[in-house]
Amino acid sequence: MTFDPNQTEFTNDYQHTAWKIGIQIVPPQVSLAGVGDEETRGGCMQIYNCAMEMLTDMYNYTENHAGKQIGYNTTYLVWLLNGVESAPFKRDIDAYAYFLKHIAMYGFEYDEELNIWVNDRYPLFCTYFIKFADLYKQRKKNMGGDVERLDFRLFAKRTVLTFDDLLRPLPTTEKAYFTELREYAMLKGMKEEKVGTGIFRYVYKKQRSLELRTMPTIVSVPCGLSQGNDGSSKVTKHSSFEWFLEAAEKQPNADELVKYILDNFRFCDGCAANTASRAKEKERKKCGYYTVKIREKTRLACVNTGITMHQYSKPRAINEKDVPMLKGMMDIRIAQIDR
């Protein structure tokens, strides 16, 4: 089946989960464009067809799968093909045992003579899925999104990401908003950095000035400045956000813009060092966090301070009201860097 990014209604959470994976799958015409070896292409197509069979089954027959991991799970598939008999993590033990018991429904069986897993329905799957996962480890150090998304460009000599990769899981309206923000950033002289399939950054004079993410949807305009304005990784000056806020207060739409900043301020949460231990507290202070006031509201800022159109505690889709606000903040960001 084809998963539609514009879909908004689902039978249950499990169907929604299958859909969220499905909309990220890279189409074979994209992922295999640079792969010349015919057998490799054939193996990748078998992986794709098997994965789509699993996802379609998970989506259409949620009553058979809900709460269990029978079908598409790249981590479990790697464990399976590497002969892992029991999940190495306690949280996965029951689900992985269920997965092993029912994986035969997709053509997998264990060959006692060869001492390996095989699949008569997809005979190249086992060989090429392991090659695919190992290739990802070599390039990316561990398992991750490229394998789940079936991005077979790893088999090519060079992986070339495009803006369409970022847009793939977005509904039509959000694609238009992301495109508009990107075009505005480029018009203002920002350079595009392709961090990964789901993360594109836009840099002005070596300073990050816009970040677009998908799954989940996040749009962020940083406010911090490196010392010397040279793009170094030094702790930001205390005055960076204060200057940004002062500039926002001078805009014709200051009330609306400052309220937007307040509502979407990415405050400091201490990162991984927000425990009460003294060692962690010392580590936390290295990031240079400090208190800021936004119209009498107190917030904790740090080196990563920014205005983020998505807080994990209250996720929402980007809409037409966000775009002019984000453009306005990009203008302030450029002025901040140029000053």
Secondary structure by P-SEA (a helix, b strand, c coil): ccccccccccccaaaaaaaaaaaacccccccccccccaaaaaaaaaaaaaaaaaaaaaaacccccccccccccaaaaaaaaaccccccccccaaaaaaaaaccccccccccccccbbbbccccaaaaaaaaaaaaaaaaccccccccccccccccccbbbbccccccccccaaaaaaaaaaaaaaaaabbbbbcccccbbbbbccccccbbbbcccbbbbbbccccccccccccccccaaaaaaaaaaaaccaaaaaaaaaaaccccccccccccccaaaaaaaaccbbbbbbcccbbbbbccccccccccccccccccaaaaaaaaaaaaaaaaaaac
